[in-house]
Amino acid sequence: MNRNLDWQQRAGCARAVMSESFSHGMGKMERVEPRLAQALQDILSHPGSLVRAVVSYQVGLEMGLGENAARSIGCGIEYLHTASLIFDDFPAMDNAHMRRGSFCPHLIHGEATATLAALALINRGYALLWQGIQYGSLRRRLAAAKWIDDRLGAQGVIGGQAWDLQGWQNGQTAAEVSEVAARKTGDLLRLAIVLPAIAGNGSLREIQLLDRLALLRGLAYQAADDLKDVLSPECQTGKTGSRDVALGRPSLVTAEGEEAASQRYKRLVLAGDRVQKAMPGPDVRWQLLDILRVPLFPVKPQEQAFSAVV
């Protein structure tokens, strides 16, 4: 990728690279059972925004990873994220009908086949992460492996989903909602941004600031999503909306009201801006992170970073 392009052009190039990787990263389907192959092909034809993959790929290149390694990590993270959405939409969880502008895989292919497709994505996702981190020093490989386990395991994304399903009809606090968001949304973004820095040549300072930024952007995204879900479900294009209140899921709007949730969202965005500004080196070096800055209203297609369709 041409490093002399401005950040928006670079993001566009990175998205083209990651879109190709996402579509073809599972390999040939000739020997795959036909129903499973069809489900995987349908899933891979709806990549969503690829924000996590794009920023992970670009951070990887900035941190000195080779092209193939950076691409593998970005695609692996996107496969893991996509698998989590498939499970998240099941009747036993959110019972959603739409995702990424299409009917959910379990409605088209059945829950059994959708489960196997998600597991295939998880298996391939972990394999790709290993391909991306394997060339670093032993110390960095061990640190990267631990980071993956901590972010995705029972105390990370999976644990966050478990807390999300707890049932919050009897009340919730903003602190509790933020804790769930930090695990369910924040930890996956922390994986996407920090893992390539650990696997590459990121300094301790860079890793610490990237981690802080990822958490703040993840919390800001979840705050914006809570506000959109209640105030303007039509902004949730491509995804079943208005589910949090109906299912008793944790929501900042429910916990502290619209005005307080809006102010929290604004504070999180500004705090993230300050952390990004503090990144070592010239600002232009880190403009690639601008894609993570979360818009609220109005959300124009050309301005979307995170959206509910990812």
C-alpha positions in Angstrom: 0.0 0.0 0.0 1.3 3.5 -0.9 2.3 5.2 2.4 2.3 8.6 0.7 -1.4 8.7 0.3 -3.5 10.7 2.7 -5.3 8.8 5.5 -8.6 8.5 3.7 -7.0 7.2 0.5 -5.0 4.8 2.6 -8.1 3.6 4.5 -9.8 3.0 1.1 -6.9 1.0 -0.1 -6.7 -1.0 3.1 -10.4 -1.7 2.9 -10.0 -3.1 -0.6 -7.2 -5.3 0.6 -9.2 -6.6 3.6 -12.4 -7.1 1.6 -10.5 -9.4 -0.7 -8.9 -11.2 2.2 -12.3 -11.6 4.0 -14.0 -12.9 0.9 -11.3 -15.5 0.0 -9.6 -16.2 3.3 -11.5 -19.4 4.0 -9.9 -21.0 1.0 -11.6 -23.2 -1.7 -15.0 -24.7 -0.9 -15.0 -27.7 -3.3 -14.5 -30.3 -0.6 -16.7 -28.6 2.0 -20.2 -30.1 2.7 -22.6 -28.2 0.3 -24.9 -26.7 2.9 -21.9 -25.4 5.0 -20.2 -24.2 1.9 -23.3 -22.2 0.9 -23.6 -20.7 4.4 -20.0 -19.6 4.4 -20.2 -18.1 0.9 -23.3 -16.1 1.9 -21.6 -14.9 5.1 -18.4 -13.9 3.3 -20.4 -12.0 0.7 -21.6 -9.6 3.4 -18.4 -8.2 5.0 -19.9 -5.1 6.7 -17.7 -2.1 7.3 -14.5 -4.1 8.0 -13.4 -1.3 10.4 -11.6 -3.6 12.8 -9.8 -5.3 9.9 -8.8 -2.1 8.2 -7.4 -0.4 11.3 -5.6 -3.6 12.4 -4.0 -4.0 9.0 -2.8 -0.4 9.0 -1.5 -0.5 12.5 0.3 -3.7 11.7 2.1 -2.1 8.7 2.9 1.0 10.9 4.4 -1.3 13.5 6.7 -3.0 11.0 4.8 -6.2 10.3 5.0 -7.6 6.8 2.1 -7.3 4.4 1.0 -10.9 4.8 1.3 -10.8 8.6 -0.7 -7.6 8.9 -3.3 -8.9 6.5 -3.6 -12.2 8.4 -4.2 -10.5 11.7 -6.8 -8.2 10.3 -8.7 -10.9 8.5 -8.5 -13.3 11.5 -10.0 -10.6 13.8 -12.8 -10.0 11.3 -13.6 -13.7 11.1 -13.8 -13.9 14.9 -16.0 -10.8 15.0 -18.3 -12.1 12.3 -18.7 -15.4 14.2 -19.6 -13.5 17.4 -22.4 -11.7 15.4 -23.8 -15.0 14.1 -24.1 -16.3 17.6 -25.3 -13.0 19.0 -28.3 -13.0 16.6 -29.5 -16.5 17.5 -33.0 -16.9 19.1 -31.3 -17.9 22.4 -29.5 -14.5 22.5 -30.9 -11.4 20.6 -33.3 -13.3 18.3 -32.5 -10.8 15.5 -33.6 -11.1 11.9 -31.3 -8.7 10.0 -27.6 -8.3 9.9 -25.4 -6.4 7.4 -28.4 -5.7 5.3 -29.4 -9.3 4.9 -31.4 -12.0 6.8 -29.3 -13.6 9.5 -27.6 -16.8 8.6 -29.6 -18.9 11.1 -32.8 -17.8 9.3 -31.5 -18.7 5.9 -29.5 -21.8 6.6 -30.8 -23.0 9.9 -29.3 -22.8 13.4 -27.2 -26.0 13.0 -25.5 -25.0 9.8 -25.1 -21.4 11.1 -23.4 -22.8 14.2 -21.0 -24.8 12.2 -20.3 -21.9 9.9 -19.5 -19.7 12.9 -17.2 -22.4 14.3 -15.4 -22.6 11.0 -14.8 -18.9 11.1 -13.5 -19.1 14.6 -11.1 -21.9 13.7 -9.8 -20.1 10.7 -9.6 -16.8 12.6 -7.3 -18.3 15.2 -5.2 -19.9 12.5 -4.8 -16.5 10.8 -3.9 -14.8 14.0 -1.1 -17.4 14.5 0.1 -16.8 11.0 0.3 -13.1 11.8 2.2 -13.3 15.1 4.5 -16.3 14.4 7.5 -14.2 13.1 8.1 -12.1 16.1 10.5 -12.8 18.9 9.6 -15.5 21.5 8.8 -12.7 24.0 6.4 -11.0 21.6 4.8 -14.2 20.5 4.0 -15.1 24.1 2.7 -11.6 24.9 0.5 -11.7 21.7 -0.9 -15.2 22.6 -1.8 -14.0 26.1 -3.4 -10.8 24.7 -5.6 -13.0 22.4 -6.6 -15.2 25.2 -7.4 -12.4 27.6 -9.4 -10.4 25.1 -11.5 -13.3 23.7 -11.9 -15.6 26.6 -14.2 -15.9 29.6 -13.0 -12.6 31.1 -13.1 -10.8 27.7 -15.6 -10.9 24.8 -17.3 -14.2 25.8 -17.6 -13.0 29.4 -19.0 -9.7 28.2 -21.7 -11.5 26.2 -22.6 -13.6 29.3 -23.1 -10.5 31.3 -25.1 -8.9 28.5 -27.5 -11.9 28.7 -27.9 -11.7 32.5 -31.2 -9.9 32.4 -31.3 -6.3 33.6 -35.0 -5.6 33.9 -34.6 -4.9 37.7 -32.2 -2.0 37.2 -28.7 -1.2 36.0 -26.1 1.4 36.7 -24.0 3.3 34.2 -20.9 1.7 35.7 -22.3 -1.8 35.1 -23.3 -1.0 31.6 -19.8 0.4 30.9 -18.2 -2.7 32.3 -20.2 -5.0 30.0 -19.4 -2.7 27.0 -15.7 -2.7 28.0 -15.7 -6.5 27.6 -18.1 -7.2 24.8 -17.2 -4.3 22.5 -14.0 -2.8 23.9 -12.0 -6.0 24.2 -12.5 -6.9 20.6 -11.3 -3.5 19.5 -8.4 -3.7 21.9 -7.5 -7.0 20.2 -7.7 -5.4 16.7 -5.5 -2.4 17.5 -3.0 -3.6 20.1 -2.3 -7.1 18.8 -0.4 -5.9 15.7 1.6 -3.5 17.8 2.6 -6.3 20.2 3.4 -8.7 17.3 5.4 -5.9 15.5 7.8 -3.5 16.9 5.4 -1.3 19.0 7.1 0.4 22.0 5.6 0.0 25.5 4.3 3.6 25.3 2.7 3.0 21.9 1.0 -0.2 23.1 -0.3 1.5 26.3 -1.7 4.5 24.4 -3.3 2.3 21.6 -4.9 0.1 24.3 -6.3 3.2 26.1 -7.6 4.6 22.8 -9.2 1.3 21.8 -11.1 1.1 25.1 -12.3 4.7 24.8 -13.4 4.3 21.2 -15.1 1.0 22.1 -17.0 2.6 24.9 -18.0 5.6 22.8 -19.3 3.3 20.1 -21.4 1.4 22.6 -22.8 4.7 24.0 -23.7 5.9 20.5 -25.3 2.5 19.7 -27.4 2.7 22.9 -28.6 6.2 22.0 -29.4 5.2 18.4 -31.2 2.1 19.5 -33.6 4.1 21.6 -33.8 7.5 19.9 -33.5 6.6 16.2 -33.8 2.9 15.3 -33.8 3.8 11.6 -30.1 4.7 11.9 -29.5 1.0 12.6 -29.6 0.3 8.8 -28.8 -3.3 8.1 -29.5 -4.6 11.6 -32.6 -5.4 13.7 -33.0 -2.3 15.9 -34.7 -1.4 19.2 -33.7 -4.7 20.9 -31.9 -3.5 24.0 -35.0 -2.3 25.9 -37.2 -5.1 24.6 -34.8 -7.8 25.8 -33.7 -6.1 29.0 -30.1 -5.6 27.8 -27.7 -3.2 29.5 -28.1 0.3 28.0 -26.8 3.7 29.1 -30.0 5.4 28.1 -31.9 3.0 30.5 -29.4 3.4 33.2 -28.9 7.1 33.3 -31.3 8.7 30.8 -30.8 10.3 27.4 -29.1 13.5 28.4 -26.5 11.9 30.7 -25.8 9.2 28.1 -25.3 11.8 25.4 -22.9 13.7 27.7 -21.0 10.5 28.5 -20.7 9.8 24.8 -19.2 13.2 24.1 -16.7 12.9 27.0 -15.6 9.5 25.7 -15.0 10.9 22.2 -13.0 13.9 23.5 -11.0 11.7 25.8 -10.1 9.4 22.8 -9.1 12.5 20.8 -6.7 13.5 23.6 -5.1 10.0 23.7 -4.7 9.9 20.0 -3.1 13.3 20.1 -0.6 12.0 22.7 0.6 9.2 20.4 4.4 9.4 19.7 5.5 11.1 16.5 3.8 13.5 14.1 0.0 13.6 14.0 0.0 12.4 10.4 1.4 9.1 11.5 -1.7 8.3 13.4 -4.4 9.7 11.2 -5.1 6.1 10.3 -6.9 5.9 13.6 -9.4 8.6 12.7 -11.6 5.9 11.2 -12.4 4.9 14.8 -13.9 8.2 15.8 -17.5 7.5 16.4 -20.2 9.7 14.8 -23.7 10.0 16.4 -26.3 12.0 14.4 -26.6 12.5 11.5 -24.7 9.5 10.2 -24.0 10.0 6.5 -22.6 6.9 4.5 -19.3 8.6 3.8 -18.9 9.5 7.5 -19.6 6.1 9.0 -16.8 4.6 11.0 -18.4 2.1 13.4 -22.0 1.3 12.6 -24.5 -1.2 13.7 -23.9 -3.2 10.5 -20.3 -4.2 11.4 
